[in-house]
Structures are given as C-alpha cells and as structure tokens.
Amino acid sequence: MESESSGEDDDEIDQKKEGGLFQGTATTTSSAPIPKTPAQTLQFGAGTGLKRPLEVDDDGKPVIQKRQRRGGVKSRISSKPQAPATEPAWEGFSSDSEVDSDEEMKSDEDSDNSNTPDETDDKKRAELLKRLTGIFAEGGEGSDSEDSSEEGSSNEDSNEDSDDEDSEESEETSDPEHAQLLKNIMSIFEESKEGALQSALGNDKEENNEEGSSDEDSDEDDSDESSEEEDEDEDEVTSRKQERSSAFKAWATQQVNEAYGYEPSSNIPNATETPRIEGFEPRPLEQDPLPVELQPTTNLSRKAFSVTIERPSSIQDVRLKLPVVAEEQKIMEAIHNNNLVVVYGATGSGKTTQVPQFLYEAGYGTKDSPNPGMIGVTQPRRVAAVSMAKRVGDELADHGKRVAYQIRFEGTVSSETAIKFMTDGVLLREVAQDIALRKYSAIVIDEAHERSVNTDILIGMLSRVVKLREEMAEEDPSIKPLKLIIMSATLRITDFTENKTLFSTPPPVLQAEGRQYPVTTHFARKTHHDYVEEAFRKISKGHRKLPPGGILVFLTGQNEITHLSKKLKEAFKIGSTTTGPQVRISGKDAPMEAEDIDFGETMDTTNDDYVDDDDEVTFNDDEDFDIGEEADTGPSKMHILPLYSLLPTKEQLRVFEPPPDGSRLIVLATNVAETSLTIPGIRYVFDCGRSKERKYDKTTGVQSFEVGWISKASASQRAGRAGRTGPGHCYRFYSSAVYERDFEEFAEPEILRMPIEGVVLQLKSMNLQHVVNFPFPTPPDRQSLASSEKLLTYLSAITPSGQITPTGSTMSIFPLSPRFARILLVGHLHDCLPYTIALVAGLSAADIFIPENQVIPAATPREDEDSYLTTAEKIEQDARANLRRQFNKVHQSFCFLDDRSDAIKLLQAVGEFAHEPTESWCASHYVRYKTLKEISQLRRQITDLLRTNIPAFATLKYEEKLAPPTAKQVKALKQMVAAGFIDHVAIRADLAPTQPEAYRKPKRAIDVPYLTLFPSHLRVPNKHNDEDQEQDKAVYIHPASPLSHLSPNECPEYIIYSYLQKPAEDVNTDGSRKRQKTRMHSLTDVTGGQLAGLAKGTSLLEYGKPIKEVMVKDKKTGKDAGAEEMRECWVVPYLRAEGSGGLGWPLPARKVVQKKVKGKGWVVE
C-alpha cells in the first residue's frame, strides 16, 4: 500500500505478524534499495486502506470471496527481495470492481503455477536490465521498463506476462515515477558526491518499506486458508532462498566509482577463504578463582582439631561486633593452606586480639594437636605486649592462664603457655639462639606498618626460617612447618608482597574490615606556630561545648604534656585528687622498652611550624565544635592522664580505667597512643600533626631530634582512635593545604634513618658474609652498610675482609650496641668488671637525669618589663633561684669521682641509687626512678650472660651495691669508654693543625669550638656566610655536661663523645629562623697518648718516618744484625679519618718496634 495508508492498517499488519503469518519465513530486502517514486494521493472514502473494495450483501455486511485452491499452491511470501508495486488510486465502489478483482486474482494464480521460481527470477533480471537500458538510451521513454522493474520487484513469484491490462494500467501511472528516477540519477553525476547517491537510495528504501507493507496487505484475504500449506512449504522456500544484489545499485555504484577514479578490490577473501594459523589452539575457558576459604587443600595429612572455649555472653557480644571475627574462616583456611599470610586492615578491626585466638581455637599451641608449638605474637612496644596479653587472657575465659607475655627483664611465661606476647627484640634474640624456632608453631608479626628496625630484621629472618622449617618437616615428620602471619594497619604492604628477595612467591593478602564507626575529620582554617597553645584553647572550648566523650590529644613529648597539663589544671581549678603527669610508683612496677625513649626530655620546646601563606580568616570556635548534636552538655570536670613512653607501665594502663563520675577523660599522649592501644570512651581526637623523631645523617653522623610533620598514614591512624568504640570526631590543628603539601604518604622506615652497625654484627654472627644479600623489606643503601662494616673493624669485631672475629662473635651475644659490647669485653682489667657492667648498663639506657627546664618552671611573662616586681613575682623569682641552686648542687655532687667525665658522673649516680633504690631519693636528686630501675635489671642480665658465655667469668657474681672505685680504676674506666668510641673523637679547634678561619676567642666552655675526626658537616656553597659555615663545621660542649663548668682554657684537648645532636631551629618573632649549634653528648676527656694506644691496630692510626736513631735488631739472637728484620725507633703517630686525605692530627711521639714485611715495608708490631 502507498505511504499515505492509515495507521490502522499498520496495526493490522503487526497483529498478523504476531498471529504467525510471517513465522518460518525471513523477508529480506535488497542490499540496494530502489529509488523512491512519488506517492499518489488517495481519495479517502469507504474502504480506505484496503487492497480492493469489499463486496457487501443485502444486509450491508462484507462478503469475503473464497479462492478456489489448486494443487501445488506455493507460499505467497517469498524470502527474496521484493520491490513495492504502485497501484492506481481507488475510485470507489463500481459494478466493474468485482469483475476486475476476480480477473486479477485468477491472473495471479495462473502466474504462480506457470513458471518455477528460478526461471521467473532469471526472466525478471533480464527484463529489468533491458528496460533500464532503454530508459537512459531514450532519454525518458521507457515507462514500460520501469513499470516492469517495479512490478517484478514487488512480487517475485508472479508471472510478468500474466495480465496485459494490469501492465497497461501500471504504465499510465508510472510516468511520473520514471521522471523522478531519472532526475535522481542525473543529480548523482552532476554533483559527483556520494551524499547525493545516498539520498536517492535512501528515499527509495523508505518507499520500498511502505509499499512492501501494501504488498503484504494484498495477501491478507487468503492468509487464513493458506497458513497450513505455507508452514508445510516453509523449509522448501527457505532452502531455495538466495541473496541477490540489485542490478541498479551495482550499476550506480560502478558509475560513482568511475567518477571518483576508484577501483574496488575484487580479491577480498570471504570468511570461508580465510587461512587458518597452523598449530593454533584456542585458549582454554577461564574461570574466576575460588576464594581462599573454598580452595581445596592438597594436604591430605591435615587432621580436624579444635579447642572449645566457653566465653561469657558479655565478652562474646563484644567479639561478635569486631569486623575480623566475620573473616575467621577465610583467615584460618589461608593459614592452613599457606605458611605465609599477610593480613591488613585499618585500626579497630580486632586483628591483634582475635587472630591469636583463631589460631588457638584451631589447635595451635595445644600439645595433643597437629601443631603443638606456641603461638608467638610480637609487638613493637612493651605496653602493647602487656595490655594485649591481659585482654586476650580475659577473652579466653577459663583458658586465660595459657596466655603470657615476655618483655625485657620481665615475663610470665610458663610450661602451660600457648600464646606468648612479646616485643620484637625478644623474639630477635631467640632467633639468634635457635634459628629454627622449634618451640613455635605460628608467629604473628603485629604492627608491621611501623617498620621499626627490629621488625624489618625479624621479617627478613623469618622469611628464611619458614623455608628452613619446610625442609626440616620433609625430613622429619615430627617437626611441623612454621606459620608466619604478618599484620599491618595500612595499605603499604607492597614492601612485603612484591619483594622477590624477601618472598619468592607473593603471599596471599587478606583484608580485614577496618574501623567500625565513622570518624568526621575537621581541618583548621589556619596553621599556628604554637600548637601547644592551640591545643589548650581547643581543649578548653571543646570541654565546655562537646557532648560527653573522652578526648585524646596528640603532642610530641613529655615537656609539652607536662606544660599543657599544668595549664589545664590551673584554668579549670582541678584539685590534687585529679591524676597529673607527676607519677610515683612502687619498686615492683614493670619497666618500659629501652628503645621507647621520649626525646623530648633533653630538648626545649621549639616552634618549627609556620603559618600558611594564604590569608585565612580565623575560625569561630562555636562553629568549630558544632557537630550537629546537643551542645553544652559535656561534663563539668576534667580527668587528665598523661601517656608517654617513659611513664611506668602501671600508670600507662590507667588510661584503660573509666574516669570518675561526672568527669571527662582527657589523655595527653605522644605517638605511643597512635597504634595498638584502644582507649575506651575516646570520642574526640585533637591532633597537632607533629612528632619528635631522631634523625640520623648517614654522611656526617650527626643525630638531630626534630619536631616535624607526621605522614598521612599516621594522621589516619590518629584519627582512627576516635572511632574504635563509637562514632567520633578528629580535630586537626593544621589546614588541609598543609596536609596535602607537606605530609608524606608513609613514614620512612627506621632502618633508613638509624645507624645499623648492630644489625650488621648480628647478621655477621649468623655467618652471613655479604649483608647486602640479606632480604630486607626495605634494603638500606650500600653507603650505610659500608660505614657500619668500617666501624666494626675499628671495634675489632670483623676483619678488614669482612669476616667476623672471635671478639665480634662474643660481642653479638649481648643485647647491647656493638660499642657498649666492646667496652664490656675490655673492662675486666684492674678488677673493673663490676663497674664496667654498671657503666655500660647506664649508657645503654635512656638519660637518667631530668633536664633543668623540667625541674625549674619557666617565669611567668610580664606585661610591663620596666615596672617593679610585685611581692608575688619576687617570691616566685626567689623560689626559682633556690631551686636552681639546689639543682646545681646535686649535679655537682655526682661529679665527686671525676669532674670532666660524663660517663663517670653516670656511674656514680647508678652506684648511689643501688645503695638507696627509693623514689624519694630519685625525686630529691632529680633523676628518673624508672630508668634507674631498668638499669639495675640490665646489670643483672649482663652479669648472667658473661657468666654463661665466657668461661673466664664462670665464677662471676652479681654485686648490687658497689664500693666507690679507686682513682686508678676511674682512669682505666675512662679509657675503656674511649675504646668503644674511638672514632668519635674531637679536638679543640685552637689546638688543631688547621684552625678555623673565623675563630673568635670564647668566653664560656659551651662556646669553645671543637673539630671532629670525621667531618660533621657538608659545606654548601652560597648557602650561608663564612661565619655560619664555620659554625656548622664545629661542634660544642653540651650545657648539661660537667665540662660546661670549666673555663675555656681548662677545656681538654681531646673529647670522646657518644653522639652529636643538633636541635631544631628556633623561630624568631619576625618569622626568621635562629641557627642552632651542633652539641656533643660527651663521655670523657682523653689524652693524645691514650688515643695512640687505643687506635693501635686500626686504620685510624698511621705512623710517620723515624725521627731518632734506629736500633736494628735480629729477631732470633737479639744482637745487632745490620738492618735485617726488626728495628726500634721513635715515630709520630697520626690520627686520621680513613678516606679523608692528609696526615690527620699529630699525636705525641712514641717508641715503637717495627718489623720489615716483604711488599709492605716496616710495619709496627
């Protein structure tokens, strides 16, 4: 039907399609649509839209003519392309319509049976080409051909000679169509553009679709009667279906190609001609791997074993809320099927307390189970080891007695222990004693993200122990493989999982869900210099406005905690009943880690921050603490508790106790509270964003204790403290701009910023010749390794070729720095061993002396400096003066044995405490009770190690109370200290061979410049002026040293120091930075002759040529032999830094015996 057919006819066609008329046949159109011919206008009337008018009976009802069927009727629906046929507009009902319709029907039926489909197609193609040629040859004459073309396309099954009347009628109505067709074709060549062709062809395609619908309507009358026969012939028609392209499209495409000069390729292979690749095999079907808990195990010897624990409902309810509990099956299946597993998840997931319990319930640590060895859990800090052992013991209910802890000098381990919490240093010592760790079945390395030196070394060692246990298990079935579980609280696990040297096969990584509760982070609009003052202001405002909940404040050191605590007490009138930072404990309290040194005790508070460059508006406090909850409902009282590393364990554990009724818990802490610990009730975290860390310059050896920005990972850890027990808020004292600009993603591993000579000696003692091959998680640079090996040669611990010496093997036994171990081994002379033990124990611990700025409070700032002092100010000033005199008097009393040696001063304090080990004595002498108690325990441990490992000391007994040493012993002790620090020597600048250029005569001992043997600075051109460069080049006596009380001329020529320290630069009021001097933490004075004797045999000492007459001797007879083997002469020794060039420092001449060695010349014996 024509394009003007009504929409109702389309609906009828769709309904017939759904009813099955078109089922089984595929009606396809030609790939080249026939150009569109102009449609004729219909005169709407009765019967509009039908193929022919309907015949009605006397009642006005339509009469449907039934066609007489003949045999072999074919389907009217052809699978070949069909072109629409035009028909004249219907003029309405007439008496002749019925006759015409019958004749047309008969003509169609005759054509269906007159020819076969193939013959009909061939005739149609030939006639179509003939008529098209005639059209263009005659310039528009040839309407017959176009009519024939259209008629043949619309009904391919009909006979083209069927009815002359139909043909004539079609010709009369097709002249406009021929004209339009010619016009479209001519436009193609006139424009020579492909777009014109597409337009002509597109119009024809649209007309083809519309008239194709009309053709389908033409068969509508007979559809019901022929549906069954059509279905029967469907397969036959489909099999004969053959695609053919439009002749006109082929001709038109050829003309366009010739116009463009394009020659299409004719040798394009089809799909069946595409060559196949020889030997090609399709990839096998891939499937997603099964999760860890569903992967089948290959260990057929694995036996089912479990330990049943009956927990109280209160404990069980708390456990079930931890995210890691839901991952128990996944974690345990991974552990059963792998000897190495990495578990990571944010703080609050419950990894530390629950994973050991998972192992215990699976049979690990039980004697009758397949894995009877203990479960070892390491922690970087003692407070975490003790508190976690207590918590896990409580959760195991009646099995709690099987949980123990082991820290330095203290432990609760027994024969029934199944879970052992310990510091990483304790396990490191056990690895040195038993490399296979036979008494353990599983090791859990917790808090691996902190990347301490001990943790990194432990992971590297255990990576080899796991392989060793696998090999041992294959040889001896009674030995079980060791399970290693590494747990981290951050996403920085690639150092473990992607380190091929550490683990040849990447271990499975399991994620435990993190913090259960959301934490809202609030950045400051402005970053202030004085963050302690900002903390006071924030706490004061937050305490009054925030809803109930504990506040955890992160500061950098004990000095800041003490200052802030005192200021809060004064502001809120807190009585003496509230616990303050000054703590008194009994003698049985547990000590803290020796490595947990709070460096804030030896430094004044400095401001190293800066204000943002952008102009920012100071924020409104009321808005700052608007958290969308009811305000002004907080408790009225404060319960302030300190938390830092030097605080006794008993006092540290007080933060876990609930505060008094009506009080808000406020914890002032260093970064010791950043990980591991979960303080209950903490809802708000105030973060200053800084920490005080010891930094080590690998080139100059200078250590600096600086307050600097923490990493983004640490900031996230601190914020997580507020979300452990409920939703919380974190208030940061810095802006988001500073956070994004100045904060690193992760903190640098400690092994990259600390001396590692102890690590190298430990590895050498385990027969690791090339330390560079050790599987470090983050390997140190070769320069640090070379410097460490060079130092060990100075200490006679290894040979120049790198082999460990018997002295070095003995030094590795002691849990001490190689320097202190060297002092210990030379300390048996002159019956000095008990004093040497006490001295080494004191040097290896933290500073026992409380600094002056913590003892004497700072003066209250005055508004008017020129005004007279009030009575209260005068009393306060006198009190400070009296306290300062008392402080100096006490320190002077400690210098009774020697007033030039810090080491002997320390020895005297340790000895006096042994006679009166009380807290009151420590308070009156301004020393730390906890540190001295730890020194006493270390003295006993060192004595036991000497008696056990060195046969010469088999009868050694521990002497707690020592008599004062004699003057001869004091002199020997000073040389023993210098033996351990022979490379840490400094000479007074005015007595050096080359004096500084801008030298000024000092007025105080602390201003006397010294020059170190190894350069303690790096000259940076144009960075500072010459005077500043000389100041950087020199080092100075520390004000806390006994040498600081001498006059400049009395200062010794040579000083042995333990380390160099450079404080952070102070910020002046104008924003500029004040340069700081590098200070020596001196040990003792020493003479040039003593240095020559101590450095003998090392590469630090060289000899000049003989300066006096030479006496040549024969080694065998002792008589003059005329310049043969040996000689005795006077020479000048030089102390020279290896690799620095020049002769070094000349020392006093001395008589030596030299032997002539072939190829080396004269060598001192």
Number of C-alpha atoms within 10 A of each C-alpha: 24 26 18 12 19 13 9 9 17 16 11 13 17 11 12 16 12 11 10 12 21 16 13 15 19 15 13 13 21 19 14 20 23 26 25 21 19 19 16 15 13 16 11 13 11 11 13 16 22 17 19 16 19 17 14 11 9 6 6 8 10 12 10 11 12 9 13 7 10 8 6 10 14 19 19 18 21 21 20 23 24 25 26 28 22 24 20 14 13 19 12 14 15 9 7 8 17 16 11 14 14 13 13 16 13 16 18 19 20 15 19 22 17 14 14 13 18 12 9 19 19 11 13 20 15 10 17 22 15 13 20 19 13 18 21 13 11 9 10 16 16 20 23 21 22 23 26 22 24 22 24 25 27 22 22 22 25 25 25 20 11 18 16 11 11 15 16 13 13 22 22 13 17 23 18 15 20 23 17 17 21 15 13 18 17 13 14 21 16 9 11 16 14 14 11 18 21 12 15 20 21 17 16 22 21 16 23 28 19 18 24 23 19 27 22 19 20 16 14 16 14 14 18 10 12 18 16 12 13 23 18 14 17 20 13 11 22 15 9 13 17 12 13 12 14 18 16 16 18 12 11 18 15 14 15 17 15 11 13 11 9 10 9 9 6 6 6 9 9 7 7 6 8 9 8 7 7 6 6 7 7 6 6 6 5 6 6 5 8 9 10 18 18 12 12 10 13 8 9 6 7 11 9 9 15 15 15 11 14 12 15 11 9 9 13 12 11 10 17 11 13 21 19 24 19 14 16 18 14 16 25 18 17 24 21 17 18 17 19 24 24 23 19 26 21 20 29 27 23 22 27 26 18 18 22 23 21 18 23 24 17 20 22 27 27 24 13 10 16 20 25 19 24 22 26 22 25 28 25 26 23 27 25 24 24 22 20 24 23 17 13 22 20 16 22 20 14 12 18 18 17 20 24 24 25 20 24 19 15 11 15 13 16 13 6 14 19 27 31 25 31 26 26 27 23 17 22 21 16 13 18 17 12 11 17 19 20 15 15 22 25 28 23 22 24 24 23 23 23 20 19 19 20 19 27 23 23 21 22 20 20 23 17 17 19 20 15 15 23 17 14 16 15 12 10 11 9 11 20 20 24 27 23 23 21 21 24 24 25 20 13 15 20 10 13 22 19 15 17 13 15 22 17 11 12 16 16 15 18 17 18 24 20 22 23 19 15 14 21 16 14 17 18 17 20 22 24 19 17 15 21 20 15 15 20 17 13 17 19 14 15 21 24 17 20 20 20 22 21 25 25 29 26 26 25 26 24 26 20 21 25 16 17 19 22 15 14 17 17 11 11 12 11 17 10 8 7 14 17 17 21 9 10 14 16 12 13 8 13 22 25 24 22 17 14 16 16 23 20 21 22 19 16 15 20 15 18 18 18 14 15 15 8 8 9 11 8 10 11 9 13 11 8 16 21 13 14 6 10 11 15 14 13 18 18 13 18 22 21 23 23 25 27 24 26 21 22 22 23 16 18 18 17 15 21 13 11 15 18 12 9 13 18 24 26 24 23 26 22 23 22 17 22 19 21 25 20 22 21 18 23 25 24 27 26 24 21 24 22 24 20 20 17 17 18 18 14 16 14 14 19 19 21 20 18 23 22 17 22 22 20 18 19 24 22 16 19 24 26 28 31 32 27 26 17 17 16 23 23 26 20 23 23 24 17 16 16 16 18 11 8 14 19 15 14 17 16 14 18 20 23 18 17 19 20 20 21 19 20 23 24 22 20 23 23 16 11 16 16 12 19 15 10 18 20 21 26 19 15 17 12 11 11 19 18 15 15 18 25 20 18 24 21 24 25 18 28 23 16 15 9 16 17 23 16 12 15 24 17 17 26 23 18 18 18 19 18 24 25 24 23 26 24 28 18 17 22 16 13 10 12 20 19 20 27 25 28 26 26 27 26 24 20 17 19 22 19 21 20 15 18 17 14 17 13 15 13 11 10 9 7 10 7 8 8 7 8 9 13 9 9 9 14 12 12 14 16 12 13 17 13 12 16 15 10 15 18 12 12 14 18 14 14 21 20 11 17 18 18 23 22 23 24 25 24 21 24 24 21 25 21 16 21 18 12 12 17 15 18 12 15 19 13 11 20 20 19 18 24 23 21 26 20 21 26 20 16 22 22 18 18 21 19 16 15 22 16 14 13 10 10 10 16 13 10 15 13 15 14 15 14 15 10 14 16 11 11 10 16 18 14 18 26 20 25 24 28 27 24 24 23 22 22 21 23 24 22 20 20 17 13 16 12 11 12 18 9 11 14 11 10 13 11 14 20 23 18 23 27 25 24 25 20 18 16 19 20 11 13 8 9 8 9 12 9 13 13 13 18 18 19 19 20 23 28 24 25 20 15 17 21 22 24 19 17 15 14 18 12 10 20 16 18 21 27 28 25 20 16 23 23 19 19 22 17 17 17 10 7 6 11 10 14 11 15 13 22 24 24 26 20 26 26 28 22 20 14 19 13 14 23 22 12 19 19 16 15 14 15 19 23 20 19 13 11 15 11 11 9 12 14 21 20 15 14 8 8 10 10 13 15 10 13 13 16 21 21 18 17 18 20 18 24 22 23 20 19 14 8 11 8 10 16 20 18 19 19 14 18 13 12 16 17 17 19 16 11 7 6 8 10 16 14 16 11
